[in-house]
Amino acid sequence: MQKSHTLLNNLRIGVLGGSFNPPHAGHRQISLQGMRLMRLDFVIWLVTPGNPQKNSRDYADLTTRMAAAQACAAHPRILISDFESRNGLTYTAETLDMLTSKYASTRFVWMMGADNLNSFHTWRDWQRIAATMPIAVFNRPGNRIAPLTSPAGHALARFRVPVARAATLPDCEAPAWTYFPGTLNRESSTRLRQTQPDWAQTAEKA
């Protein structure tokens, strides 16, 4: 992490994992909304070295993505981390196991978009992820009904915490999850790569 490890203890921390290839305003929006609605002390952006479900040739290098994430976040309570790369981790379940083990007094919440909820059941050990820490799911354009139609949404339906009680989510015992319908930022990393194919070179020069 970018701050001393001891400072992460006894806090409420949102964890947003992804390739950030590139990072965009949607990542920042859900981070700020998560801090406000769940009363989080910090949100950590875990910049993954690579996604097992994606082609590694499509990635800018980790250093470039880390720097771009820092510039995009532009907030003292959004921390940028290469935790997975430094610890040789590939899968989210392994990452969350290590985080909760290293920082046992921290109340973590895993954060993801509703587009990821649609495919969550295909992630390795997804049920273990859901049992490790509470999950905050943020609406993404075209995925508004994911909580009702996705396989994971069905499987975890009885553990859903109403958005009106979102401030309690970090204190809930996993599995527990909340869906936030108010985030509709239309930016996506895929679209940005299509419209700005040289984004990595531009970021390196910044």
C-alpha positions, 0 to 999 in steps of 0.5 A, a space after each residue: 500500500 502507499 501508506 504504512 500498513 499499521 494505518 490500515 488497521 481498525 478502519 473501514 476500507 473499500 477495495 476496488 480491483 481491476 486492470 485500470 487499463 485505463 482508469 476512468 471517471 467511473 472508477 473515481 465516481 464509485 469510489 467517492 460514492 462508496 466512501 460517502 454511502 458506506 462511511 469508508 475511511 479509504 478506498 484502495 485501487 488494487 491494480 492487477 498485474 493481469 486478469 486471467 480471463 483477459 488477453 495479457 497482450 491488451 495491457 499497458 505495463 503495470 507501472 503505466 497503469 499505476 501512474 495513470 490510476 494515481 492521476 485519475 484518482 486525484 484524492 487523498 483517500 483513494 490509495 493506489 496499490 500493486 499489492 497483487 504484483 508484490 505478493 505474486 497473486 493472480 486470483 481475487 480469492 487469494 488476494 482477499 484471503 491475504 488482505 483479511 489475514 494481514 489486516 485482521 482488524 480492518 473492515 473491508 468491502 469488495 467493490 465492483 460494477 454490476 457488469 462484473 456481477 453478471 460474470 461473477 459466477 465464472 470467477 475462480 472460487 467466487 463463493 469463497 470471495 463472497 464469504 470473505 468480505 462484504 461486497 458493494 455492487 455499483 450500477 453500470 449502464 446496461 446492467 441495472 437488472 444484474 442483481 435480479 438476473 445474474 447467477 451470483 445475484 440469485 445465489 446470494 439473494 438472501 444475503 442482500 443488504 438494502 441500500 438504505 442500510 449501506 452504511 452498515 455493510 462494512 460491519 456485516 459478516 460475509 456473505 453480505 452485499 448491497 446494490 447501488 443503483 445510482 451510479 451511471 457513469 458511461 465510461 469504460 476501459 474497453 471504450 477508452 481503449 477503442 477511442 484512445 488507442 495511444 492512451 498508454 503512450 500519452 500517460 507515460 509522457 505526462 
